[in-house]
Amino acid sequence: MMPLAAYLSKMILCSAVLYLYYHIALRNNRFHQWNRYYLVLITLLSLVTPLLHIPLPAIQEEPSVMMTYTTRIITLRESVTPAATPADYLRTGVIVIYSLVALLLTGRLLISIIKIRRLIRHSQVTEIPPYRFARHNAIQAPFSFFRYIFWDTHTPMDTPAGKQILRHELVHIREKHSTDKLFMEFISAIGWINPFFLLIKRELALIHEFIADKNAAGEEVSDYAQTILQMTFQSKQFAITNDFFHPPIKRRILMLTHFYQPRFSYLRRILVLPVAALIFCSLAFAADKHPSAIRMHVAAGNRAITVTPVADTSTPVKKKQVNTPKAAKETKKVDEVNEVFTFVEIPPAFIGGENELVKYLSANIKYPKAAQEKGTGGTVFAQFIVTREGYITDVRTVGARKGDGLEEEAIRVVKAMPRWQPGVQNGHQVAVLFNLPIRFSITEEKAAAALPSSSREIFTFVEQPPVFPGGEEALARYLSKNLQYPAAAVQQKAGGTVFVQFLVEADGAINAVTTVGAKKGMGLEDEAIRVVKAMPKWKPGKQNGREVTVQFNLPVRFQMQ
């Protein structure tokens, strides 16, 4: 949840800018209905906009190679409660004080409503559709509240002034002004710290009077103005009612006698749209630095390239696949000047795009002879730095070693790459840490033989991917409920992301559960495997209308908090 201070600051800023525009361009103009709706809407906008967080992820091209299905990261946090500090006590005290004041003001509003209901019960109420007429000795001057018109005992109704007052109150009922007033009273109580809500409430009450005055006066403007001047006493009994004798009298008479239409009237009203859009975009949109993407990557949409031996041209070539790469390492220094980034606004790119990268790797990587003879394969994660000039440096491999020359071949080809388009951060080209997963595979048959059933086809991309019963939210709830942070990892404060790879069989069963990537230890891999194996059956994937076996990756992040 957004911290209270940050939310209140954004709320006040939003209402300040939008009310300032009203005060400069719209106030004291004759388009009263427009101003009424504007004030109500900017109040709602000020309340809702700071709560929104609309991510703006980097635009990525569609992948040219298929990728192994990977769900979003599921994080298991182990909480460690720290000792309370003076700052914690201060924060708690501020929240308590704010809540008490809001509760007090809300209570005052409820008391006013109770008093009005009590007045109705003790008044002489006459049903005169579309309103109810209530008279009581305690009423000082006429006012209205929702469908009720409250009338004092000393103001005659059959005089011209009495008829004007009655027409005035009927406009309040017809326009449902009490709903606006009750809404603003409640918002002002809850958001009492925002002074602009009080200004909006006062202006909205005046606009209600302008609307009622305009409709009640009709052609008798001078007589109506005289009626207002004759009744100069104040009769404000309740903050949530609509009183005929509402101050300030000067502005009400001014609006009655003010027939001049300002120049660019429509332009004044329309220009508020870009102002509101600017405020909304500034407060609601934010750069998504931690996107819950389906692909696990470091700085860009890294693709895993499948390499097949080329000695036997009659061997069918396995489809290109993509596996989820290892989570990004922490940022490190190339030298004393250049900082190495793991996430930037514009990621580095191979010249010509990903299709050219695939072509380059397919044309230059040679399957090591020793690996072919022994049937060695797997995914090698090549990690390197793309400098701010686009050069490839610090090439190495990470994760479990496959051997038989696979790592050496991957390093050789990456080092021989031409210059890349460097990454950009804050308008400057920067050095970026990049991961490139390269999958070495002998043949389709041999790859499948390493899995539990060699007689079936295993897909890495299908028309309808497999789904946990209930979707990703249900999967997250299942893992949060069943995962237990290993005691050894808690003691050593160990954590990290464990990548669990498994098969979703054609009948939805989970099979061949294993972990890939560098081993974290402390029981993290064992716990992740245990929970995945205990999963209920999934909704299987489909290809060409039939249910098939699909390989799936599940990243689980263990994090001490």
Buried (B, 14 or more C-beta within 10 A) or exposed (E): EEEEEEBBEBBBBBBBBBBEBBEEBBBEBBBBEBBBEBBBEBBEBBBBBBEEEEEEEBEEEEBBBBBBBBBBBBBBEBEEEEEEEEEEEEBEEEEEEBEEBBEEBBEEBEEBBEEBEEBBEEBEBEEEEEBBBBBBEEBBBBBBBBEBBBBBEEBEEEEEBBBBBBBBBBBBBEBEBBEBBBBBBBBBBBBBEBBBBEBBBEBBBBBBBBBBBBBBBEEBBEEBBBBBEEBEEEBEBBBBBBBBBBBEBEBBBEBBEEEEEEEEBEEBBEBBEEBBEEBBEBBBEEEBEEBEBBBBBBBBBBBBBBBBBEEEEEBEEBBBBBBBBBBBEEEEEBEEEEEBBBBBEBBBBBEEEBEBBBEBBBEEBBBBEEBBEEEBBBBBBBBBBBBBEBBBEBBEBBBBEBBBBBBEBBBBBBEEBEEBBBBBBEEEBBBBBBBBBBBBBBBBEBBBEEBEEEEEEBBBBBEBBBBBEEEBEEBBEBBEEBBEBBEEBBEEEBBBBBBBBBBBBBEBBBBBBEBBBBEBBBBBBEBBBBBBEEBEEBBBBBBEEEBBBBBBBBBBBBEBE
